[in-house]
Amino acid sequence: MSFDKITEQSSNYNHLEKMSVKELLLNINKEDQTVADAVQLAIPQIEELVKQTIPKIESGGRLFYIGAGTSGRLGILDASECPPTFGVSDDVVIGLIAGGDTAIRKAVENAEDSTNQGWKDLKEYNISKNDVIIGIAASGSTPFVVSTLKKCNENGITTGCITMNAGSPLAKTAQFPIVCVVGPEFVTGSSRMKAGTAQKLILNMISTSVMIRLGKVKDNKMIDMQLSNDKLVSRGTMMIVEELNIDNTLAKKLLIEHGSVRNAINHYNEQQ
């Protein structure tokens, strides 16, 4: 299947090794500034995938991210931040990477070329029609990701993707593709740069908007966040102070006793 692989096109800049440090930084930043505009163009596609995801999770399903290399790591990053931020269990949003957990830190040779391992990985989670799978691949051609989405389609599982190449195998395989064309990288083919930044922005948008619509945010506050350190306890205390107009000492006491901002506020209101 031939398609225009923009992510592999030559950089718009030549002789990078001859640039000063300042020139390198200014030019990288100049390219980075185009990423948000590219993401904005993809919002209709992002919206459609989010709308497909919300009812699945509401009815007990899960959201899976699957990718290789940088794409896989970004999916794992987004998934791992959902429990502390939104108070959901760690089996609601799940990130999988080609090569398994070892590949989070070190590249695993040929892992992304497997055409059956992704489906095997999903089956370990008892994947079902209640779930949503989002394949992440800048190139849109990673065998590990494309083959997994094909298998999901065959089994009636909702599929989406995030890719930077229109007309790619991944974009054509996903039922709800997100195609964000960021153009050639500053260092030719280094898709950890603009492509990775775009993927991170889109993942932020997906998980955050899903969680807000699921009621995990009140006003603009993370009322279900996990109180895993002193900073978050202080943040939670201030949320309660602002919401209930009570002093700091009582707010902190309520928070510690009830474990979350939501529970503390509900308990206090019930007692009034």
N, C-alpha and C positions, 0 to 999 in steps of 0.2 A: 504494500500500500504506500504510494508516494504522497508526500505532503511537504509543505514549505516549512522546514525545520529552522524557524527563526532563532531559536535558542542556541543554534550552532553556527549562526552567521558571524562573519568576522566583525570584530569590534570597530566602532566608529573612530577609534583612536589608534594611532600607530606609534611605534618606538616608545613604549611605556617606560622601558629601562632608562631612557634619556631624560625623563621628566624629573623635576625636583619633587621633594616631598610635598610641598604646597600645591604644586600642579597636579600631582596624583590625587590629593585629597579633594581639591576643588572639582576635578573632573569626575571623580567617583560620586561626589555629592550632586553634581549637575545631573548625572544619570539617575541617581536615586530620586530626585525631585519629580521625575516623570512617572514613578511607580503609582502614586496615589491616583493620578489621572487615569491610568490604565485600569486600576481597580474600580474606579467610579463607573467606567463604561460597562463593567461586568455586573453591576448591581442587580439588573433585572434577572440574570441567571442565578445570582446568589440568593435573591429573594425567593425564587421558585424552589430551590433546594431547601432553604430554611422552612418554607411552608410545608414541604413534604416531611420534614424531620420532626417538627413539633408534635403532631398527633401520634406519631410512632412512639416517641418517648413518653407522652402522656398516657399511652395505653400499655406501658411496661416494656417497650422496646429499648434498643440501645443504638448509639451512634458509634460506628467504627471508622477510624482513619487507617489507611494502609498505604505504605510507600517504601521507597528504598533510599538509602543515603540521606542527604539533606532533607528531602521531602518526608521520609519516614520519621526522622528526628523531630521535625517541626510538628508533625501530627501527634507524636508522643508528648511533646512539650505542651501542646494545647490541651490534650486529654488529661495530663497529669495536674494541670492547674485548675480544672473544673471542681474537684472535691474541696480544696481549701477555699476557693473563691465563692462557690455557690452552695456548698454544703451537701452536694449529691454524693452518693456512694461511688467508689472507684470502678464500678462495673456499669456505669451509665454511659460514659464516653471513654472509649478504649482505643489506644494507638498501637498499631502493629508495624514492625519494620522487617524488611527482608534481611535474613541472617539472624533474627532473634535479638535478644537483649544485648548480646556481645556487640552487635553492629551499632548500638547507640553511641559507643565511644570509638570503635575501630571499624574500618571497612572490612567486610567479609567478602572474600573473593567469589565472584560469580553468583552471589546471592540474588541479585536483581534479575538474573537471567532465567531463574526457575519459572516454569509454567504450571506447577502444581502445588508448590509449597504454601502460597498464599491461601488457597482454599483449605488446605490441611490445617493451617493456623486458625482459620475462622471456625472450622468444625470443632476445634477444641473448646470453643466458646458456645457450642450448640447454637450456631447461627440459625436464624429463622426469618420468616416473612415479616416478623414484627420489627426487624432491625433495618438500619440504613447504613450502607457502606460508601464511604467517600475515598476514592483512589486519588492519590496525590503524586504527580509526576510532571516536572517542568517540561520534559521532552514530549510527553504524551505517548511514549512508545515503550516504556519499561515493561518487559514481559511479565515480571512478578505481579505488577499492578493490573495490566490489561487482562491477563488470563484470569485473575481473581474476579474481576468485575464481570467477565463473560460467564463464569460459573455462577455467580450470584444472579445474573439475569435469567439463566436457565432454571434457577430454583425459585424464581418469583420474588427475589429480594430487591428492594429499592436501591438503586446505585446512582451516585453522583461522582463528580471528579473535579479536581483543580489542576489545570494544565496551562501552559503558556504558548501552545502551538495549535492554531485552528486547523481543523481537518485531520488531526492526529488520530491514531487508532483509539487512544483513550477517550478523546472527545466524542468519537463516533460510537463507542461502546457504552458509555454512561448514559443512563436514562435522563439525567439532569446534569449536563455538563456545565462547568464554569470555565470559560476560556478567557484568560487575561494576558494579552499580548504586550509584553514589556520591551520587546526589541532585543537586539544583540547586547551581550554583556560587555562591561568595560574590559575585562579579561576574557577573550573569546572562549565561549562555552562554559564559563564558570557560573553555573546556574544557582550556586549558593548566594549569589549577589542579588541582582534585581528580582530574579524569579523567586528566590527564597524570601525576600522581603515582601513581595506580593502575596506569596502563599501564607506568610505569617499574618498579614493584614486580613486576608480573607478568612483564615481560621478564627481569628479574633472575632470577626463579624458573625460568623456562623454560630460559634458556641455562645457568645454573649447574647445575641438576639434570641437564640433558642431558650436560654436560661431565663432571660427577662420575661419572655412570653409564658414560661412555665411557672412564673410567680416567685422566682428566686431573688428578685430585686424589688425593694419598696422605695418609691420616689426615685432616688438615684443611689441608694445604699445597698451594700451587700449584707443583707440581714441574716443570711444563713451561713456566712463564712465560718470556717473552722478557726478556733481560737488557739492557734498553734505557737504563738510567741507573744511577747509583751507588747509589741507594736500593734498587733491585731486586737489584743485585749483593750488597749487604750483607744483604738479606733472604734471598737464596739461600744465602749463606755460612752464616748462622745455622741454616738448615734442615739443612744438611749437618753442621754441628757437632753439632746435637741428634740427628740420625739415626745418625751414625757414632761419636760420642763422640771426635772428633779435635780438634786445635787449630785456631784460626781461620786461621792462615797456610796450612796444608795444605788446609783446606776451600776457601778462596778460590782457591788454585792449581788444585785439581781442577775447580772451577766454571768458571773462565776457560778451562781447557784443553778441557773437554768440552761447554761451551755450555749446559748445563741442569742443574738439581738432579738430575733423574732419571738422566741420563747419568753425572754425577759419582759418584753413589751406586752405580750398577750397575758402573762401572769399578772403583771401590775394592773392592767386594765380590768381584769376579772375581779381583782380585790377591791376595786374602787366602788 
